[in-house]
């Protein structure tokens, strides 16, 4: 009897011990999941996960695309800190070129970009991201012979790119022991602001796996991300060919705020008799070309909006100018900072006599602010063409 009781106690004890072990394992799994979640939400979404074991062998220009996106989206989110990026008489960063990636001992990755002053490469800026992909910084390095060599390298290659929408890598031959110029310094260039040192919340770009990167990935959704390519691209010359350029028409502008449906949109409609053309300006491809790459127009029939403004009747001359502007934009790259959907919409209504005062980086919110008033959501009319 005593042996049976002892065996029963042993069984109960083992069951209790197993229960504790299982509970501990589950708690460890929960803690690990929470840690991974916290790591994900505190690192940048634009950089590749540390799970890429071949990070240093990955495309070294990939970080360059990420830095370019973060630079412009920061100023889209903070327009009060931006200068007029369309004014090329001011110093600016030429994101068409970058150096290879430099690695610090702690895994920090650094990329150089040329700074243009008076259409010449005059300096370089260093963009860096930590190994954990949780902190980005920008700075002007101390000017020395290594920086001078980098300037000459960029100068020799600038203007030779066959694909201006892509970032061309320029190899900077700097001996590994001479990387003191990559250490943060205080020099600044008047008229050319730099984004602050900050984490993913500063740049509105959280959601990465953390660490190790260098690879191109799909950017996380945020209000300042570039738009995807359209579902219904059109040949804008043919699309507008039904309009009689010798007759007046009606012009209307629409804006979908960035917060209402990231990344927002701005577009216009032209109505003349039974002809209704609803259209907007888009990137032709997805990331990273939608930061700066080939463009297209699209039929925006039924597109949602939060703000609209009936500009009213436009003269035949104004109609001709707007059509010509659309034809001109069809030859432009879609550029997140300089020629985006809002830029086209604003340029169209400015030709109709509206004072847009569009300096700096324009966004759909620029258009909605110009329209003013509280949001009045709706959907755009359906395009109708009376000719083939």
ABEGO torsion letter per residue (X at the ends): XAAAAAAAAAAAAAAAAAAAAAAAAAAAAAAAAAAAAAAAAABBAABBBAABAAAAABBAAAAAAAAAAAAAAAAAABAAABBBAABAABBBBBAABBBBBBBBAAGBBBBBBBBBBGGBBABBBBBBBBAAGABBBBBBBBBBAAAAAAAAAAAAABGABABAABBBBBBBBBBAABAAAABBBABBBBGBBBBBBBBAAAAGABGBAEEGBGBBBBBBBBAABBBBBBABBBBAAAAAAABBAABBBBBBBBBBBAAABOAEBBBBBBBBEABBBBBBBBBABBOAAAABBBBBBBBABGBBBABBBBAEBBBAAAAAAAAAAAAAAAABBBBAAABBAAAAAAAAAAAAGBBAGBBEBBBAAAAAAAAEEBBBBBBBBBBBBABX
